Amino acid sequence: MNTLSKIITWKRNILASMAILVALVVLSFYGVYTNQFYFFKPDNYIVPILTSVHFIYLYVVWFKIVEDELPDPKMRNIEYALYTIMIVYFFKIYDSAIVLNSVDVYGEHVIPATFKPMAALILVLYCVLPILTLYTFWLRKRFIGVYNFENYNDNLNIWQ
């Protein structure tokens, strides 16, 4: 894991996660069957709302590493919320795989030429996102520290 952390540094991981999140937010409005964007469907706003928690967590990790701060209860709560959001990411992986494999079901219908490349891109992005997120959790443990709040007040030095 140490050689992996030399190749994919914490900055690269956070920037790659942000780039994937931005791409998935844009692609959440995209309809692969019709090759159009749908901004008036309420279902399309689920991923952008949930990724806002992910963006906040990435900002907090970046800030804590740069400022060399200890983890706090607010960061822990955001990370725990991100654990539950990971379930939605895994569902989106499943859903994207179903959509990609449905090309045979709709064989006699007119499907745009961009169907397979876009559906594959969405599936790959959703598959990479949990891997980067789990790696971010590992980086948080390595650079910021574990969540140990039993003696949290003993570790504070207000005169620093």
Backbone bond lengths (Angstrom), bond angles and torsions (degrees), N, CA, C in turn:
res aa  C-N    CA-C-N  psi(-1)  N-CA   C-N-CA  omega(-1)  CA-C   N-CA-C  phi
1 M - - - 1.451 - - 1.522 110.36 -
2 N 1.324 116.42 -24.35 1.456 120.09 -178.56 1.527 111.02 -68.05
3 T 1.338 117.77 -39.40 1.464 119.43 178.75 1.522 110.94 -69.44
4 L 1.341 116.11 -31.59 1.461 119.46 176.28 1.522 110.88 -64.87
5 S 1.344 116.33 -37.87 1.463 119.09 -179.82 1.522 111.97 -71.27
6 K 1.336 117.85 -18.90 1.463 119.99 174.27 1.524 110.82 -79.03
7 I 1.334 116.44 -33.22 1.467 120.47 -179.76 1.523 110.31 -79.46
8 I 1.327 114.98 -51.35 1.469 120.04 179.07 1.526 107.19 -105.26
9 T 1.306 115.96 92.53 1.464 120.19 -179.74 1.521 109.48 -71.92
10 W 1.316 115.90 171.24 1.458 119.26 -178.62 1.525 110.72 -65.49
11 K 1.323 117.61 -34.02 1.470 119.53 178.01 1.525 111.29 -67.29
12 R 1.325 116.26 -45.18 1.459 119.91 179.12 1.522 111.11 -62.71
13 N 1.316 116.22 -39.28 1.458 120.33 179.29 1.526 111.17 -63.23
14 I 1.311 116.49 -46.39 1.464 119.92 -178.84 1.523 110.49 -67.27
15 L 1.319 118.15 -41.70 1.466 120.36 179.08 1.526 111.41 -66.90
16 A 1.325 117.53 -39.28 1.460 120.21 177.10 1.527 110.66 -66.06
17 S 1.335 116.47 -39.89 1.467 119.89 177.72 1.520 110.68 -62.87
18 M 1.323 116.57 -42.32 1.459 119.67 178.99 1.524 111.80 -65.17
19 A 1.333 116.93 -40.66 1.465 120.10 178.79 1.530 110.92 -63.85
20 I 1.319 116.32 -41.86 1.467 119.60 178.52 1.518 110.55 -66.63
21 L 1.321 117.52 -40.60 1.462 120.28 178.72 1.526 111.61 -62.84
22 V 1.327 116.94 -42.59 1.469 119.84 178.60 1.529 110.21 -63.67
23 A 1.325 116.48 -42.80 1.468 119.48 178.91 1.531 110.91 -63.22
24 L 1.328 117.46 -40.79 1.456 119.88 -179.84 1.525 112.45 -71.00
25 V 1.319 117.23 -31.07 1.463 119.60 175.25 1.520 110.13 -64.58
26 V 1.318 116.40 -44.27 1.471 119.89 178.24 1.523 110.45 -66.03
27 L 1.327 116.68 -43.73 1.464 120.33 -177.17 1.522 112.87 -74.46
28 S 1.312 118.31 -12.39 1.464 119.28 177.15 1.533 110.93 -69.56
29 F 1.310 117.38 -20.20 1.463 121.57 177.51 1.528 112.12 -92.04
30 Y 1.319 117.06 -5.04 1.464 122.27 -174.64 1.523 110.24 -89.86
31 G 1.316 116.37 133.20 1.456 121.87 174.96 1.513 109.85 -100.18
32 V 1.331 117.18 113.37 1.463 119.97 -175.23 1.523 112.22 -70.44
33 Y 1.328 117.51 -27.69 1.470 119.97 -179.85 1.522 112.33 -73.67
34 T 1.323 116.38 -29.82 1.469 119.42 -174.85 1.519 113.73 -111.34
35 N 1.334 117.21 -10.23 1.460 122.25 -178.48 1.530 111.35 59.90
36 Q 1.332 116.35 40.67 1.460 122.54 178.80 1.519 109.31 -136.27
37 F 1.323 114.74 161.68 1.459 120.79 176.18 1.526 108.73 -99.50
38 Y 1.336 115.30 138.04 1.460 121.90 -179.57 1.527 108.64 -120.92
39 F 1.325 115.63 107.37 1.458 120.33 -177.77 1.522 112.83 -97.94
40 F 1.313 118.14 -8.01 1.460 120.39 -175.81 1.526 113.36 -104.85
41 K 1.325 117.25 7.28 1.462 120.55 175.24 1.526 108.57 -90.90
42 P 1.320 117.89 122.01 1.467 119.79 -178.74 1.529 113.31 -62.19
43 D 1.337 118.11 -29.46 1.463 120.76 179.93 1.528 112.16 -62.98
44 N 1.316 116.88 -28.02 1.457 120.28 -178.18 1.526 112.84 -71.57
45 Y 1.312 118.11 -12.54 1.462 121.36 -178.59 1.526 112.94 -93.09
46 I 1.331 118.04 -1.21 1.463 120.31 -179.54 1.521 110.93 -66.55
47 V 1.317 117.66 -49.73 1.463 121.35 -178.37 1.533 111.57 -63.86
48 P 1.346 120.58 -45.08 1.468 118.15 177.92 1.531 113.72 -61.25
49 I 1.313 117.14 -35.72 1.469 119.15 178.86 1.525 110.59 -68.89
50 L 1.324 116.63 -43.95 1.460 119.42 -179.22 1.528 112.29 -69.63
51 T 1.321 117.50 -33.23 1.458 118.75 179.37 1.520 112.39 -70.90
52 S 1.324 117.53 -17.13 1.465 118.62 176.03 1.532 110.23 -62.78
53 V 1.328 117.67 -35.68 1.467 120.72 175.41 1.523 109.91 -65.78
54 H 1.319 116.20 -38.92 1.464 120.38 178.96 1.533 110.64 -65.17
55 F 1.326 117.16 -42.26 1.467 120.76 176.98 1.527 111.11 -61.36
56 I 1.320 116.82 -41.58 1.470 120.31 178.74 1.521 110.14 -62.53
57 Y 1.331 116.76 -43.67 1.463 119.77 179.60 1.527 111.21 -62.54
58 L 1.331 117.16 -42.91 1.463 119.93 178.85 1.526 111.21 -63.05
59 Y 1.332 117.04 -38.43 1.465 120.03 176.73 1.526 110.74 -64.39
60 V 1.322 116.45 -42.91 1.467 120.06 -178.78 1.525 110.48 -64.13
61 V 1.331 117.14 -42.21 1.466 120.19 178.90 1.523 109.97 -63.38
62 W 1.326 116.51 -45.58 1.473 120.33 178.41 1.526 110.12 -58.18
63 F 1.318 117.32 -48.16 1.460 121.78 -177.96 1.526 111.50 -62.92
64 K 1.324 117.08 -44.32 1.468 120.76 -178.05 1.525 111.22 -66.14
65 I 1.325 117.59 -37.54 1.466 119.36 179.09 1.521 110.44 -69.93
66 V 1.328 117.18 -44.24 1.468 120.40 -178.33 1.526 110.73 -65.40
67 E 1.320 117.25 -42.74 1.462 121.22 -177.33 1.528 113.13 -86.63
68 D 1.330 117.56 -2.65 1.461 123.42 179.78 1.532 111.43 54.36
69 E 1.328 114.34 52.80 1.461 120.53 -179.58 1.519 110.53 -103.79
70 L 1.317 114.87 162.11 1.460 121.98 176.93 1.530 109.75 -83.63
71 P 1.324 116.92 157.81 1.472 118.40 175.74 1.515 110.56 -68.45
72 D 1.315 116.14 152.54 1.455 121.21 -179.95 1.523 109.60 -128.60
73 P 1.333 117.32 169.71 1.470 119.50 -178.28 1.524 114.03 -61.72
74 K 1.336 118.19 -32.56 1.469 119.82 178.65 1.525 111.02 -65.78
75 M 1.315 115.85 -39.90 1.466 119.90 177.56 1.522 110.06 -65.26
76 R 1.312 116.97 -40.51 1.460 120.95 178.09 1.523 110.69 -61.36
77 N 1.327 117.50 -43.06 1.461 121.04 179.95 1.524 111.80 -64.29
78 I 1.323 116.50 -39.67 1.469 119.97 177.28 1.523 110.02 -65.19
79 E 1.331 116.70 -40.14 1.465 119.44 178.64 1.521 111.05 -66.35
80 Y 1.308 118.02 -39.46 1.465 120.51 177.56 1.534 110.66 -65.50
81 A 1.312 117.38 -36.71 1.468 119.82 174.87 1.525 110.14 -64.73
82 L 1.316 116.40 -36.16 1.460 120.45 178.69 1.527 111.35 -68.37
83 Y 1.326 117.48 -30.03 1.470 120.10 174.45 1.523 110.16 -59.89
84 T 1.315 117.15 -43.11 1.470 119.43 -179.83 1.535 111.24 -72.34
85 I 1.318 116.81 -32.40 1.465 120.13 177.64 1.534 110.25 -68.05
86 M 1.328 116.78 -27.59 1.465 120.09 176.42 1.529 111.03 -60.61
87 I 1.327 117.84 -29.97 1.458 121.02 176.10 1.527 109.81 -62.49
88 V 1.328 116.38 -41.03 1.470 120.23 177.19 1.524 109.93 -65.15
89 Y 1.329 118.08 -38.99 1.466 120.47 177.57 1.527 110.97 -61.47
90 F 1.335 116.92 -41.94 1.464 119.69 178.57 1.523 111.04 -66.83
91 F 1.321 117.36 -36.04 1.464 119.48 174.50 1.521 110.98 -63.72
92 K 1.321 117.26 -39.94 1.468 120.69 179.17 1.532 110.84 -66.41
93 I 1.336 117.85 -32.28 1.466 120.34 173.82 1.523 109.31 -62.27
94 Y 1.321 115.61 -47.85 1.469 120.65 179.10 1.530 110.57 -61.20
95 D 1.318 116.75 -46.22 1.459 121.63 -179.13 1.529 111.39 -63.38
96 S 1.321 117.58 -41.47 1.463 121.08 179.17 1.520 111.19 -66.60
97 A 1.342 117.43 -36.74 1.464 120.52 177.29 1.526 110.72 -66.81
98 I 1.325 116.95 -38.72 1.467 120.80 177.09 1.528 110.11 -63.50
99 V 1.320 117.14 -43.92 1.468 120.84 179.31 1.523 110.41 -63.30
100 L 1.319 117.38 -43.62 1.463 120.37 -179.62 1.529 111.45 -64.69
101 N 1.320 117.16 -36.53 1.469 120.29 179.82 1.527 113.29 -82.22
102 S 1.323 117.89 -4.50 1.462 120.62 -179.15 1.519 113.46 -85.02
103 V 1.297 117.61 3.70 1.463 119.87 -179.28 1.532 110.53 -64.24
104 D 1.311 118.05 -31.27 1.469 120.72 178.37 1.521 111.99 -72.26
105 V 1.334 116.79 -31.19 1.459 120.86 -179.37 1.523 110.67 -67.69
106 Y 1.322 116.07 -38.46 1.465 120.86 -178.17 1.523 111.29 -102.02
107 G 1.314 117.48 35.70 1.458 121.80 -175.80 1.510 114.26 -62.36
108 E 1.333 117.36 -34.47 1.461 119.15 -178.24 1.532 112.59 -85.40
109 H 1.315 118.03 -5.64 1.458 121.23 176.96 1.528 110.10 -88.95
110 V 1.302 115.24 163.73 1.461 120.52 177.11 1.524 108.11 -82.35
111 I 1.309 115.80 113.35 1.459 122.14 179.13 1.522 106.96 -114.06
112 P 1.334 117.53 134.21 1.464 118.92 -178.30 1.534 112.07 -64.12
113 A 1.299 115.46 155.83 1.467 120.84 -179.26 1.526 112.16 -66.52
114 T 1.317 116.51 -20.65 1.459 120.42 -179.58 1.524 113.08 -85.01
115 F 1.333 117.44 2.43 1.459 120.26 -175.77 1.530 112.49 -59.88
116 K 1.319 116.82 -57.57 1.466 119.86 -176.09 1.527 113.16 -64.43
117 P 1.338 119.24 -46.41 1.475 117.35 179.60 1.531 113.18 -62.96
118 M 1.323 116.98 -42.00 1.463 119.18 -178.36 1.527 111.59 -71.07
119 A 1.331 117.41 -40.99 1.460 120.18 178.36 1.529 110.43 -64.93
120 A 1.326 117.10 -38.46 1.467 120.64 177.78 1.526 110.72 -67.56
121 L 1.331 116.93 -40.29 1.461 120.60 177.82 1.520 110.84 -62.13
122 I 1.308 117.52 -45.06 1.460 121.38 179.36 1.526 110.11 -62.56
123 L 1.317 117.36 -42.08 1.462 121.11 179.19 1.528 111.16 -64.17
124 V 1.320 117.35 -43.26 1.465 120.50 179.32 1.531 110.62 -64.44
125 L 1.325 117.38 -43.22 1.464 119.96 179.35 1.521 111.50 -62.78
126 Y 1.334 117.04 -41.98 1.462 119.56 177.91 1.526 111.84 -68.67
127 C 1.330 118.49 -27.53 1.465 120.64 177.21 1.528 111.92 -76.52
128 V 1.312 117.31 -34.53 1.461 121.03 -179.14 1.535 111.50 -76.07
129 L 1.322 116.65 -31.77 1.472 120.16 -176.34 1.525 113.56 -59.23
130 P 1.327 121.39 -48.19 1.477 119.00 177.88 1.529 113.23 -63.86
131 I 1.336 116.68 -32.63 1.471 119.20 178.44 1.525 109.86 -65.02
132 L 1.325 116.56 -46.35 1.470 119.76 177.90 1.523 111.78 -65.68
133 T 1.322 116.70 -34.21 1.465 119.97 179.44 1.521 110.52 -68.12
134 L 1.310 117.59 -43.68 1.470 120.15 177.04 1.527 110.74 -64.42
135 Y 1.319 116.81 -36.71 1.460 120.15 175.80 1.535 110.78 -66.13
136 T 1.323 116.84 -35.16 1.468 120.19 175.57 1.524 110.91 -64.22
137 F 1.326 117.68 -38.88 1.463 120.71 176.01 1.527 110.60 -61.74
138 W 1.333 116.30 -41.38 1.460 120.20 178.35 1.532 110.93 -65.58
139 L 1.330 116.22 -41.24 1.465 119.89 177.78 1.523 111.50 -64.45
140 R 1.336 116.53 -36.18 1.463 119.94 176.91 1.522 110.14 -61.86
141 K 1.322 117.51 -43.44 1.469 120.10 178.64 1.520 111.13 -64.29
142 R 1.329 116.07 -37.80 1.460 120.06 -175.95 1.528 112.59 -74.84
143 F 1.316 117.89 -46.50 1.459 120.84 -173.05 1.524 113.92 -94.17
144 I 1.315 117.86 -31.16 1.466 120.22 -176.29 1.522 110.63 -101.60
145 G 1.305 117.05 -41.09 1.456 120.91 178.42 1.512 111.32 122.70
146 V 1.318 114.27 170.64 1.461 120.82 179.73 1.522 108.67 -84.86
147 Y 1.326 115.07 162.66 1.456 120.88 178.75 1.518 108.54 -83.85
148 N 1.323 117.04 100.77 1.455 122.75 178.31 1.522 107.28 -127.23
149 F 1.330 116.06 93.36 1.453 120.06 -175.00 1.523 112.89 -103.34
150 E 1.336 117.62 5.78 1.454 119.55 177.73 1.526 110.88 -66.89
151 N 1.326 115.55 -40.52 1.464 119.32 177.44 1.523 110.58 -116.22
152 Y 1.310 116.32 38.03 1.460 121.83 -176.61 1.527 111.25 -62.87
153 N 1.316 117.53 -41.74 1.462 120.39 -178.55 1.514 111.87 -69.17
154 D 1.343 118.01 -26.01 1.454 120.28 178.78 1.531 111.93 -73.34
155 N 1.338 116.15 -25.81 1.469 120.31 -177.48 1.518 113.18 -87.69
156 L 1.316 117.34 -6.82 1.455 119.83 -179.98 1.518 110.18 -80.68
157 N 1.279 115.97 134.07 1.452 121.13 175.45 1.528 106.46 -122.17
158 I 1.318 117.17 100.23 1.455 120.58 -174.02 1.527 112.10 -73.72
159 W 1.328 118.32 -13.32 1.461 120.59 -177.93 1.521 113.21 -94.03
160 Q 1.334 117.35 7.73 1.465 119.89 179.51 1.495 111.46 -74.02
